[in-house]
């Protein structure tokens, strides 16, 4: 599918890159905070809290956008007898593709 479908390769590349960055943070946090700032192991564990909060916020935002955008469009499409565009589920990903580089530079 990577070679046949034109959207799959850039999407998979973007997803792989962002996941690699997140996993590098998981490895780098203990090294940076213990060696550079002298955190204890418990304090380093607390430094992962923003990642946890961000994941929970992302889950909530995905649910809200699905309910407000996709489900509304799906109901309208069913009433008119047409098909709903599957791209409407990608709205959070579009916002995230802009916010991810901003958060990395932040």
VOZADO-519731 format. One record per residue: residue number from 1; chain; x, y, z of N, C-alpha, C in turn. Coordinates in nm, 2 decimals, padded with zeros to 4 digits. Example, Ala and Ser with C-alpha at 12.3 -4.5 7.8 and 13.67 -1.06 7.14 Angstrom:
2
+------+-------+--------+--------+--------+--------+--------+--------+--------+--------+--------+
! resi ! chain !    nxx !    nyy !    nzz !   caxx !   cayy !   cazz !    cxx !    cyy !    czz !
+------+-------+--------+--------+--------+--------+--------+--------+--------+--------+--------+
!    1 !     A !  01.32 ! -00.57 !  00.78 !  01.23 ! -00.45 !  00.78 !  01.32 ! -00.33 !  00.78 !
!    2 !     A !  01.28 ! -00.22 !  00.71 !  01.37 ! -00.11 !  00.71 !  01.29 !  00.00 !  00.79 !
+------+-------+--------+--------+--------+--------+--------+--------+--------+--------+--------+
***
This chain:
106
+------+-------+--------+--------+--------+--------+--------+--------+--------+--------+--------+
! resi ! chain !    nxx !    nyy !    nzz !   caxx !   cayy !   cazz !    cxx !    cyy !    czz !
+------+-------+--------+--------+--------+--------+--------+--------+--------+--------+--------+
!    1 !     A !  00.08 ! -00.12 !  00.00 !  00.00 !  00.00 !  00.00 !  00.09 !  00.13 !  00.00 !
!    2 !     A !  00.21 !  00.12 !  00.05 !  00.29 !  00.24 !  00.06 !  00.32 !  00.29 ! -00.08 !
!    3 !     A !  00.33 !  00.20 ! -00.18 !  00.37 !  00.24 ! -00.31 !  00.25 !  00.26 ! -00.40 !
!    4 !     A !  00.14 !  00.20 ! -00.37 !  00.02 !  00.21 ! -00.46 ! -00.07 !  00.33 ! -00.42 !
!    5 !     A ! -00.10 !  00.34 ! -00.30 ! -00.19 !  00.45 ! -00.25 ! -00.10 !  00.57 ! -00.22 !
!    6 !     A ! -00.13 !  00.69 ! -00.29 ! -00.05 !  00.80 ! -00.27 ! -00.06 !  00.87 ! -00.14 !
!    7 !     A ! -00.16 !  00.85 ! -00.06 ! -00.17 !  00.92 !  00.07 ! -00.11 !  00.84 !  00.18 !
!    8 !     A ! -00.09 !  00.71 !  00.16 ! -00.04 !  00.62 !  00.27 !  00.10 !  00.65 !  00.31 !
!    9 !     A !  00.19 !  00.67 !  00.21 !  00.33 !  00.70 !  00.24 !  00.35 !  00.83 !  00.32 !
!   10 !     A !  00.30 !  00.94 !  00.28 !  00.32 !  01.06 !  00.36 !  00.26 !  01.05 !  00.50 !
!   11 !     A !  00.14 !  00.99 !  00.51 !  00.08 !  00.97 !  00.64 !  00.16 !  00.88 !  00.73 !
!   12 !     A !  00.21 !  00.77 !  00.67 !  00.29 !  00.68 !  00.75 !  00.42 !  00.74 !  00.79 !
!   13 !     A !  00.48 !  00.82 !  00.71 !  00.60 !  00.88 !  00.74 !  00.58 !  00.99 !  00.85 !
!   14 !     A !  00.48 !  01.06 !  00.84 !  00.45 !  01.16 !  00.94 !  00.42 !  01.10 !  01.08 !
!   15 !     A !  00.34 !  00.99 !  01.08 !  00.31 !  00.92 !  01.20 !  00.43 !  00.85 !  01.26 !
!   16 !     A !  00.52 !  00.80 !  01.18 !  00.64 !  00.74 !  01.23 !  00.74 !  00.84 !  01.28 !
!   17 !     A !  00.75 !  00.95 !  01.22 !  00.83 !  01.06 !  01.27 !  00.78 !  01.11 !  01.40 !
!   18 !     A !  00.66 !  01.14 !  01.42 !  00.60 !  01.19 !  01.54 !  00.62 !  01.09 !  01.66 !
!   19 !     A !  00.59 !  00.96 !  01.62 !  00.61 !  00.86 !  01.73 !  00.75 !  00.85 !  01.77 !
!   20 !     A !  00.84 !  00.86 !  01.67 !  00.99 !  00.85 !  01.71 !  01.03 !  00.96 !  01.80 !
!   21 !     A !  00.98 !  01.08 !  01.77 !  01.01 !  01.20 !  01.86 !  00.96 !  01.18 !  02.00 !
!   22 !     A !  00.83 !  01.13 !  02.01 !  00.78 !  01.10 !  02.14 !  00.86 !  01.00 !  02.22 !
!   23 !     A !  00.90 !  00.89 !  02.15 !  00.98 !  00.79 !  02.22 !  01.12 !  00.84 !  02.25 !
!   24 !     A !  01.17 !  00.93 !  02.17 !  01.30 !  00.98 !  02.21 !  01.29 !  01.07 !  02.34 !
!   25 !     A !  01.18 !  01.13 !  02.35 !  01.15 !  01.21 !  02.48 !  01.15 !  01.11 !  02.60 !
!   26 !     A !  01.08 !  01.00 !  02.58 !  01.08 !  00.90 !  02.69 !  01.22 !  00.86 !  02.74 !
!   27 !     A !  01.31 !  00.85 !  02.64 !  01.44 !  00.81 !  02.68 !  01.53 !  00.92 !  02.73 !
!   28 !     A !  01.50 !  01.04 !  02.67 !  01.59 !  01.16 !  02.71 !  01.55 !  01.22 !  02.84 !
!   29 !     A !  01.42 !  01.21 !  02.88 !  01.38 !  01.27 !  03.01 !  01.47 !  01.23 !  03.13 !
!   30 !     A !  01.48 !  01.10 !  03.15 !  01.56 !  01.07 !  03.27 !  01.71 !  01.11 !  03.26 !
!   31 !     A !  01.76 !  01.10 !  03.14 !  01.90 !  01.14 !  03.12 !  01.92 !  01.29 !  03.15 !
!   32 !     A !  01.83 !  01.37 !  03.09 !  01.85 !  01.52 !  03.11 !  01.82 !  01.56 !  03.25 !
!   33 !     A !  01.70 !  01.52 !  03.30 !  01.66 !  01.57 !  03.43 !  01.75 !  01.51 !  03.55 !
!   34 !     A !  01.80 !  01.39 !  03.54 !  01.88 !  01.34 !  03.65 !  02.03 !  01.39 !  03.64 !
!   35 !     A !  02.08 !  01.39 !  03.52 !  02.22 !  01.43 !  03.51 !  02.24 !  01.59 !  03.51 !
!   36 !     A !  02.15 !  01.66 !  03.44 !  02.17 !  01.80 !  03.42 !  02.11 !  01.88 !  03.54 !
!   37 !     A !  01.99 !  01.84 !  03.59 !  01.92 !  01.91 !  03.69 !  01.92 !  01.85 !  03.83 !
!   38 !     A !  01.98 !  01.72 !  03.84 !  01.99 !  01.66 !  03.96 !  01.86 !  01.61 !  04.02 !
!   39 !     A !  01.76 !  01.58 !  03.94 !  01.63 !  01.53 !  03.99 !  01.65 !  01.39 !  04.05 !
!   40 !     A !  01.56 !  01.35 !  04.14 !  01.56 !  01.22 !  04.19 !  01.47 !  01.13 !  04.09 !
!   41 !     A !  01.47 !  01.00 !  04.12 !  01.39 !  00.92 !  04.03 !  01.25 !  00.95 !  04.04 !
!   42 !     A !  01.20 !  00.98 !  04.15 !  01.06 !  01.02 !  04.17 !  01.03 !  01.15 !  04.09 !
!   43 !     A !  01.11 !  01.25 !  04.10 !  01.09 !  01.37 !  04.03 !  01.09 !  01.35 !  03.88 !
!   44 !     A !  01.18 !  01.27 !  03.83 !  01.18 !  01.24 !  03.69 !  01.05 !  01.17 !  03.65 !
!   45 !     A !  01.00 !  01.08 !  03.74 !  00.87 !  01.02 !  03.71 !  00.76 !  01.13 !  03.70 !
!   46 !     A !  00.76 !  01.23 !  03.79 !  00.67 !  01.34 !  03.78 !  00.68 !  01.42 !  03.65 !
!   47 !     A !  00.80 !  01.42 !  03.60 !  00.82 !  01.51 !  03.47 !  00.75 !  01.44 !  03.35 !
!   48 !     A !  00.70 !  01.32 !  03.36 !  00.62 !  01.26 !  03.26 !  00.48 !  01.30 !  03.27 !
!   49 !     A !  00.43 !  01.36 !  03.37 !  00.29 !  01.40 !  03.39 !  00.24 !  01.48 !  03.27 !
!   50 !     A !  00.31 !  01.58 !  03.22 !  00.25 !  01.66 !  03.11 !  00.22 !  01.57 !  02.99 !
!   51 !     A !  00.30 !  01.46 !  02.96 !  00.27 !  01.37 !  02.85 !  00.14 !  01.30 !  02.88 !
!   52 !     A !  00.12 !  01.26 !  03.00 !  00.00 !  01.19 !  03.04 ! -00.12 !  01.28 !  03.02 !
!   53 !     A ! -00.11 !  01.40 !  03.07 ! -00.22 !  01.50 !  03.06 ! -00.25 !  01.53 !  02.92 !
!   54 !     A ! -00.15 !  01.54 !  02.84 ! -00.16 !  01.57 !  02.69 ! -00.23 !  01.46 !  02.62 !
!   55 !     A ! -00.20 !  01.33 !  02.66 ! -00.27 !  01.22 !  02.60 ! -00.42 !  01.21 !  02.64 !
!   56 !     A ! -00.45 !  01.24 !  02.76 ! -00.59 !  01.24 !  02.80 ! -00.66 !  01.36 !  02.73 !
!   57 !     A ! -00.60 !  01.47 !  02.72 ! -00.67 !  01.58 !  02.65 ! -00.69 !  01.55 !  02.50 !
!   58 !     A ! -00.59 !  01.48 !  02.44 ! -00.61 !  01.44 !  02.30 ! -00.72 !  01.34 !  02.28 !
!   59 !     A ! -00.74 !  01.25 !  02.38 ! -00.85 !  01.16 !  02.37 ! -00.98 !  01.23 !  02.38 !
!   60 !     A ! -00.99 !  01.32 !  02.47 ! -01.11 !  01.40 !  02.49 ! -01.14 !  01.49 !  02.36 !
!   61 !     A ! -01.04 !  01.55 !  02.31 ! -01.06 !  01.63 !  02.19 ! -01.10 !  01.55 !  02.07 !
!   62 !     A ! -01.04 !  01.43 !  02.06 ! -01.08 !  01.34 !  01.95 ! -01.23 !  01.31 !  01.96 !
!   63 !     A ! -01.27 !  01.27 !  02.08 ! -01.42 !  01.24 !  02.10 ! -01.51 !  01.36 !  02.07 !
!   64 !     A ! -01.47 !  01.48 !  02.11 ! -01.55 !  01.59 !  02.09 ! -01.56 !  01.63 !  01.94 !
!   65 !     A ! -01.45 !  01.63 !  01.87 ! -01.45 !  01.66 !  01.73 ! -01.52 !  01.55 !  01.65 !
!   66 !     A ! -01.51 !  01.43 !  01.69 ! -01.59 !  01.32 !  01.62 ! -01.74 !  01.34 !  01.64 !
!   67 !     A ! -01.78 !  01.38 !  01.76 ! -01.92 !  01.40 !  01.78 ! -01.97 !  01.52 !  01.72 !
!   68 !     A ! -01.90 !  01.63 !  01.72 ! -01.94 !  01.76 !  01.66 ! -01.93 !  01.77 !  01.51 !
!   69 !     A ! -01.83 !  01.71 !  01.46 ! -01.80 !  01.73 !  01.31 ! -01.85 !  01.61 !  01.23 !
!   70 !     A ! -01.79 !  01.49 !  01.26 ! -01.82 !  01.37 !  01.18 ! -01.96 !  01.32 !  01.20 !
!   71 !     A ! -02.00 !  01.31 !  01.32 ! -02.13 !  01.25 !  01.35 ! -02.25 !  01.34 !  01.29 !
!   72 !     A ! -02.23 !  01.47 !  01.30 ! -02.32 !  01.56 !  01.24 ! -02.33 !  01.55 !  01.09 !
!   73 !     A ! -02.21 !  01.55 !  01.03 ! -02.20 !  01.53 !  00.88 ! -02.26 !  01.39 !  00.84 !
!   74 !     A ! -02.24 !  01.29 !  00.92 ! -02.29 !  01.16 !  00.89 ! -02.44 !  01.16 !  00.89 !
!   75 !     A ! -02.50 !  01.22 !  00.99 ! -02.64 !  01.23 !  01.00 ! -02.70 !  01.31 !  00.89 !
!   76 !     A ! -02.64 !  01.42 !  00.85 ! -02.69 !  01.49 !  00.73 ! -02.68 !  01.41 !  00.60 !
!   77 !     A ! -02.57 !  01.33 !  00.59 ! -02.55 !  01.25 !  00.47 ! -02.65 !  01.14 !  00.46 !
!   78 !     A ! -02.68 !  01.08 !  00.58 ! -02.79 !  00.98 !  00.58 ! -02.92 !  01.03 !  00.55 !
!   79 !     A ! -02.95 !  01.15 !  00.59 ! -03.08 !  01.21 !  00.56 ! -03.09 !  01.24 !  00.41 !
!   80 !     A ! -02.98 !  01.29 !  00.35 ! -02.99 !  01.33 !  00.21 ! -02.96 !  01.21 !  00.12 !
!   81 !     A ! -02.92 !  01.10 !  00.17 ! -02.89 !  00.98 !  00.09 ! -02.76 !  00.98 !  00.02 !
!   82 !     A ! -02.67 !  01.06 !  00.07 ! -02.53 !  01.07 !  00.01 ! -02.43 !  01.01 !  00.11 !
!   83 !     A ! -02.31 !  01.01 !  00.06 ! -02.20 !  00.95 !  00.15 ! -02.13 !  01.06 !  00.22 !
!   84 !     A ! -02.08 !  01.03 !  00.34 ! -02.01 !  01.12 !  00.42 ! -01.86 !  01.11 !  00.38 !
!   85 !     A ! -01.79 !  01.22 !  00.37 ! -01.65 !  01.21 !  00.34 ! -01.57 !  01.16 !  00.46 !
!   86 !     A ! -01.48 !  01.06 !  00.43 ! -01.41 !  01.00 !  00.54 ! -01.30 !  01.10 !  00.59 !
!   87 !     A ! -01.26 !  01.20 !  00.51 ! -01.16 !  01.29 !  00.55 ! -01.21 !  01.38 !  00.67 !
!   88 !     A ! -01.34 !  01.38 !  00.69 ! -01.38 !  01.46 !  00.81 ! -01.33 !  01.41 !  00.94 !
!   89 !     A ! -01.29 !  01.29 !  00.94 ! -01.23 !  01.23 !  01.06 ! -01.09 !  01.28 !  01.09 !
!   90 !     A ! -01.03 !  01.34 !  00.99 ! -00.89 !  01.39 !  00.99 ! -00.87 !  01.53 !  01.05 !
!   91 !     A ! -00.98 !  01.59 !  01.09 ! -00.97 !  01.73 !  01.14 ! -00.87 !  01.74 !  01.26 !
!   92 !     A ! -00.88 !  01.65 !  01.36 ! -00.79 !  01.66 !  01.47 ! -00.64 !  01.64 !  01.42 !
!   93 !     A ! -00.62 !  01.55 !  01.32 ! -00.49 !  01.52 !  01.27 ! -00.43 !  01.65 !  01.20 !
!   94 !     A ! -00.52 !  01.72 !  01.13 ! -00.48 !  01.84 !  01.06 ! -00.43 !  01.95 !  01.16 !
!   95 !     A ! -00.51 !  01.96 !  01.27 ! -00.47 !  02.06 !  01.38 ! -00.34 !  02.01 !  01.44 !
!   96 !     A ! -00.33 !  01.88 !  01.47 ! -00.21 !  01.83 !  01.53 ! -00.09 !  01.84 !  01.45 !
!   97 !     A ! -00.10 !  01.84 !  01.32 !  00.01 !  01.85 !  01.23 !  00.07 !  01.99 !  01.24 !
!   98 !     A ! -00.01 !  02.09 !  01.27 !  00.03 !  02.23 !  01.29 !  00.09 !  02.25 !  01.43 !
!   99 !     A !  00.02 !  02.19 !  01.53 !  00.06 !  02.21 !  01.67 !  00.18 !  02.13 !  01.71 !
!  100 !     A !  00.21 !  02.02 !  01.65 !  00.32 !  01.93 !  01.69 !  00.46 !  02.01 !  01.67 !
!  101 !     A !  00.49 !  02.07 !  01.55 !  00.61 !  02.15 !  01.54 !  00.62 !  02.27 !  01.64 !
!  102 !     A !  00.50 !  02.33 !  01.66 !  00.50 !  02.44 !  01.75 !  00.53 !  02.40 !  01.89 !
!  103 !     A !  00.48 !  02.28 !  01.93 !  00.51 !  02.23 !  02.07 !  00.65 !  02.19 !  02.08 !
!  104 !     A !  00.71 !  02.14 !  01.98 !  00.85 !  02.10 !  01.98 !  00.95 !  02.22 !  02.00 !
!  105 !     A !  00.91 !  02.33 !  01.93 !  01.00 !  02.45 !  01.94 !  00.97 !  02.52 !  02.08 !
!  106 !     A !  00.85 !  02.50 !  02.13 !  00.81 !  02.56 !  02.26 !  00.90 !  02.51 !  02.36 !
+------+-------+--------+--------+--------+--------+--------+--------+--------+--------+--------+
***
